[in-house]
């Protein structure tokens, strides 16, 4: 492999590693992945790579994996140079510039889907992706106007597991839920209501969608009204809720082990 040694921090092609923060996507769908665990997991997926920016130590340690991949531009630099380009201290030795996979058509998603309403935190989006992938749910449905699942922090928090999932971005939640029902899914909303079904008593359908709401506001009543069933995690009296990513993990586990 013909490495490009970097000593000049002003190379224009490397500025993307500084500029790509959270939702700042290029028109070509670029995203940045950080750290060996994240980069290596994504390298094992069918993702188009633009460049890797790493220390020689990284390339040496993972030579067997790197040599199996088509990497157009393999930049190599000291960690000090990497930090100057990124603009802050880093605790890893590799970054990757790649193109996010195209969204999957709604009708082509799997039989089990995790769906988000108005989640605003990229950290929660990444954490939910990691838990869903770990529990065997590989379809992710997110609102188009909210943070992208390949936002830099979401990718990092997911530990690269977003690369294991198909995703679809929807515009209208009501129309999307109607379409999902027509496709044979039963849509469950996770929310605390007076008539919600305790999670331990839920009988999960073969094809299901689990809808998670906003971190603070939850799911609006008009959205709950178009879902098939509302489920609630039983909690101790006086405890209002779990973090949304924790709640998603608990409900997904129960749905996957329904009896």
Protein Blocks (a to p, Z undefined) as FASTA:
>chain_A
ZZdddfbfkbmklmmmmmmgcjlccfkopacdedjklmmmmmmpccddfbdcddfklmmm
mmmmmmmpccfbacdddfklmmmmnopacfbfbdcdddddddddfklmcfbdcddfkdcb
fklmmmmmmmmmmnopabdcddfkbccfkbfklmmmnnommmmpccdddfblmlmmmmmm
mnopacddddddfkbccfklpccdfbdcdddddfklopafklmmmpmbdcdddddehiab
dcfklmmmmmmmmmmmgZZ
